[in-house]
């Protein structure tokens, strides 16, 4: 694993040289480039999550804090420009279900064999809730829509996003609830919880004011800093989500261009790499 770490450092150094030699600072990053950067950082973060016992260093986790915000940032752009927002939301929901069912299976495996670290990741669920709630907000902002229908929509949103998912665990057994909840994404239970759903929505509505967006994002990031229990161990090991603030330079370098396509790259790469790392983590687990 130390050899792998060394190779990644070499790749990072070469990428830094590439940036310097190709005037990336002047040209900026396209949406596609930011997604690839986020993809790499996310993979490193998950390598530490599942393979830490084999020697993957903690700094993989540190730089991985930048990945989710970068994905939310690019999603805000993609969702604004997509030709069919409803289809976009449906696709996210489908992949969210697939990922949630995979999480449930991983949990069952980890119960039988503690060597396997259960999967807790499902960023599709968070993406879906961001996109769905943007659709709801846009509907509520439409002055031509009937008031009573708006109230009905709010009622349905509360029921399906909060009441039904939360009550599932008190009504059914853990096994059955785990399956049902896969079909009921909830802001309180998704990856990153309500705060990350809110962040994605904020990115969408501030997409035309980058400076204001970055100020809000900086405040959001700093809110994770453990001021009340300040110590080196806490800020880098216990509560290191604040490190996401360092995604600001990359976001500021976004040049407004879409870049290459490969729309389904992330959709398939995300679950495949998660479950490969899950299996590798169990096979190579060192107590």
C-alpha atoms as one frame of an Amber mdcrd trajectory, in Angstrom:
protein
   0.000   0.000   0.000   2.947   2.339   0.645   4.030   1.753  -2.977   0.515
   2.705  -4.095   0.706   5.902  -2.042   4.057   6.737  -3.651   2.612   6.178
  -7.144  -0.321   8.494  -6.377   2.105  11.177  -5.179   3.996  10.843  -8.466
   0.747  11.200 -10.419  -0.183  14.283  -8.365   3.215  15.832  -9.084   2.862
  15.171 -12.805  -0.638  16.659 -12.762   0.708  19.783 -11.041   3.317  20.083
 -13.785   0.592  19.618 -16.393  -1.394  22.477 -14.865   1.670  24.708 -14.850
   2.693  23.856 -18.431  -0.772  24.224 -19.958  -1.819  27.535 -18.395  -4.740
  25.945 -16.563  -4.928  28.952 -14.241  -5.652  31.191 -17.228  -7.905  28.744
 -19.076  -9.783  27.470 -16.034 -11.498  24.110 -15.608 -14.495  22.867 -17.555
 -17.334  21.116 -15.756 -16.010  17.786 -17.013 -12.515  18.489 -15.650 -13.924
  19.363 -12.224 -15.926  16.123 -12.230 -12.804  14.091 -13.007 -10.888  15.842
 -10.227 -13.775  15.145  -7.842 -13.865  11.525  -9.043 -10.183  11.004  -8.246
 -10.443  12.673  -4.829 -13.563  10.655  -4.019 -11.821   7.401  -4.941  -8.890
   8.223  -2.668 -11.285   9.040   0.161 -13.079   5.721  -0.261  -9.781   3.857
  -0.450  -9.007   5.134   3.025 -12.538   4.325   4.196 -12.382   0.680   3.167
  -8.646  -0.064   3.144  -7.287   1.968   6.079  -6.190  -1.222   7.878  -3.853
  -2.021   4.985  -1.913   1.226   5.321  -3.818   3.780   3.239  -2.851   7.102
   4.902  -5.295   9.498   6.574  -4.476  12.279   4.130  -6.421  10.380   1.484
  -9.456  11.155   3.648  -8.440  14.793   4.073  -8.296  15.617   0.369 -11.380
  13.492  -0.171 -13.351  16.155   1.733 -13.206  18.265  -1.441 -15.001  15.745
  -3.658 -18.669  16.037  -2.588 -18.754  19.870  -2.805 -17.191  19.726  -6.266
 -19.848  17.268  -7.367 -22.597  19.486  -5.936 -21.078  22.467  -7.725 -21.009
  20.728 -11.109 -24.447  19.246 -10.508 -25.898  22.739 -10.035 -24.602  23.630
 -13.485 -25.718  20.364 -15.062 -29.207  20.517 -13.577 -29.674  24.098 -14.754
 -28.750  23.271 -18.353 -30.246  19.792 -18.679 -32.923  19.497 -21.343 -35.293
  17.475 -19.156 -35.106  17.985 -15.405 -37.744  15.366 -14.630 -35.779  12.703
 -16.501 -32.643  13.843 -14.638 -34.431  13.383 -11.294 -35.816   9.972 -12.297
 -32.345   8.771 -13.284 -30.901   9.861  -9.949 -33.734   8.103  -8.128 -33.092
   4.858 -10.025 -29.385   4.840  -9.205 -30.187   5.832  -5.632 -32.336   2.716
  -5.265 -29.631   0.489  -6.748 -27.050   1.953  -4.384 -29.350   1.693  -1.344
 -30.098  -1.968  -2.027 -26.362  -2.546  -2.402 -25.833  -0.880   0.987 -28.393
  -3.213   2.519 -26.661  -6.278   1.064 -23.274  -5.034   2.323 -24.755  -4.605
   5.799 -26.034  -8.182   5.747 -22.584  -9.409   4.688 -20.842  -7.379   7.410
 -23.184  -8.815  10.064 -22.084 -12.342   9.113 -18.428 -11.384   8.665 -17.132
  -8.345  10.645 -14.072  -8.228   8.376 -16.256  -6.396   5.871 -16.885  -2.726
   6.573 -20.546  -1.955   5.711 -21.166   0.535   2.915 -22.611   3.815   4.178
 -22.168   5.732   0.921 -24.972   6.763  -1.404 -24.338  10.169  -2.879 -27.042
   9.480  -5.494 -29.598   9.784  -2.719 -28.277  13.227  -1.800 -28.168  14.281
  -5.472 -31.747  13.091  -5.932 -32.998  15.053  -2.919 -31.186  18.186  -4.103
 -32.700  17.930  -7.588 -36.169  16.966  -6.354 -36.349  19.840  -3.899 -35.176
  22.313  -6.521 -38.104  21.139  -8.662 -40.417  21.627  -5.668 -39.068  25.115
  -4.984 -39.467  26.089  -8.638 -43.046  24.822  -8.559 -43.824  26.808  -5.400
 -42.286  29.945  -6.892 -44.548  29.757  -9.928 -47.252  32.372  -9.358 -49.515
  30.692 -11.895 -49.860  27.539  -9.812 -52.918  27.059  -7.604 -52.337  27.826
  -3.893 -54.164  24.740  -2.648 -52.171  22.552  -5.012 -48.985  24.070  -3.636
 -50.095  23.227  -0.088 -50.858  19.678  -1.231 -47.372  19.389  -2.808 -45.741
  20.565   0.435 -47.774  17.987   2.362 -46.663  15.193   0.014 -43.026  16.305
   0.254 -43.090  16.199   4.059 -44.805  12.814   4.066 -42.534  11.100   1.544
 -39.256  12.802   2.497 -39.595  12.777   6.293 -42.613  11.109   7.914 -42.721
   7.814   5.991 -38.943   7.138   5.990 -38.560   7.919   9.709 -41.645   5.943
  10.747 -40.525   2.915   8.736 -37.969   1.916  11.372 -40.568   2.026  14.154
 -43.130  -0.020  12.213 -41.081  -2.751  10.533 -38.162  -4.971  11.493 -34.674
  -3.725  10.626 -34.408  -6.084   7.640 -37.719  -5.042   6.084 -37.187  -1.373
   6.950 -33.779  -1.492   5.270 -35.392  -2.557   2.006 -38.321  -0.126   2.206
 -36.098   2.837   3.056 -34.148   2.176  -0.163 -37.175   3.520  -2.031 -37.771
   6.497   0.284 -34.790   8.888   0.218 -34.815  11.113   3.304 -32.830  14.335
   3.909 -32.313  13.313   7.542 -30.845   9.917   6.610 -28.962  10.577   3.368
 -25.199  10.982   3.021 -24.315  14.418   4.366 -27.811  14.805   5.833 -29.912
  17.977   5.492 -26.875  20.264   5.432 -25.476  18.791   2.212 -28.898  18.810
   0.543 -29.183  22.492   1.468 -25.669  23.153   0.123 -26.555  21.661  -3.248
 -29.690  23.813  -3.452 -27.701  26.924  -2.481 -25.175  26.205  -5.236 -28.025
  26.044  -7.749 -29.577  29.376  -6.780 -26.265  31.216  -6.444 -24.744  29.826
  -9.638 -24.766  33.290 -11.266 -23.023  34.965  -8.340 -19.822  32.995  -7.773
 -18.389  35.343  -5.138 -21.512  35.235  -2.989 -21.632  31.473  -3.456 -18.061
  31.103  -2.236 -18.687  33.330   0.813 -21.689  31.200   1.794 -19.697  28.038
   1.093 -16.761  29.238   3.208 -19.088  29.943   6.150 -20.712  26.543   5.626
 -17.307  24.816   5.638 -16.043  26.633   8.729 -19.210  25.606  10.602 -17.750
  22.084  10.719 -14.582  23.265  12.474 -14.444  21.896  16.058 -14.012  25.224
  17.850 -15.536  23.887  21.082 -13.152  20.920  21.239 -10.106  22.303  19.474
  -7.116  19.985  19.228  -4.867  18.690  16.443  -6.474  15.273  16.734  -9.996
  16.665  16.442  -9.412  19.007  13.517  -7.646  16.392  11.378  -8.951  13.079
  12.643 -12.259  13.561  14.429 -13.950  16.499  12.680 -12.136  17.123   9.417
 -15.110  17.957   7.184 -14.054  21.631   7.367 -11.202  20.774   4.972 -13.799
  21.017   2.207 -13.142  24.769   2.255 -10.087  24.136   0.075 -12.380  23.294
  -2.851 -12.941  27.046  -3.304  -9.940  27.642  -5.626 -11.072  24.819  -7.915
 -14.636  26.173  -8.046 -13.361  29.678  -8.756 -11.393  28.287 -11.703 -14.554
  26.964 -13.358 -14.691  28.532 -16.815 -18.398  28.008 -17.464 -17.808  25.399
 -20.165 -19.286  21.906 -20.083 -16.278  20.122 -21.534 -16.478  16.509 -22.716
 -19.613  14.385 -22.333 -19.408  10.880 -20.818 -22.684  11.497 -18.970 -22.919
   7.994 -17.541 -19.284   7.674 -16.417 -19.989   8.681 -12.821 -23.313   6.858
 -12.653 -21.612   3.512 -13.235 -18.190   4.231 -11.770 -19.581   5.216  -8.368
 -21.334   1.967  -7.381 -18.752  -0.257  -9.097 -15.745   1.257  -7.306 -17.594
   1.338  -3.950 -18.445  -2.345  -3.987 -15.031  -3.370  -5.319 -13.408  -1.517
  -2.421 -15.957  -3.092  -0.047 -14.932  -6.571  -1.195 -11.210  -5.744  -1.153
 -11.583  -4.275   2.329 -13.062  -7.510   3.648 -10.543  -9.733   1.898  -7.480
  -7.732   3.013  -8.781  -6.714   6.451  -6.064  -6.566   9.124  -7.137  -6.409
  12.765
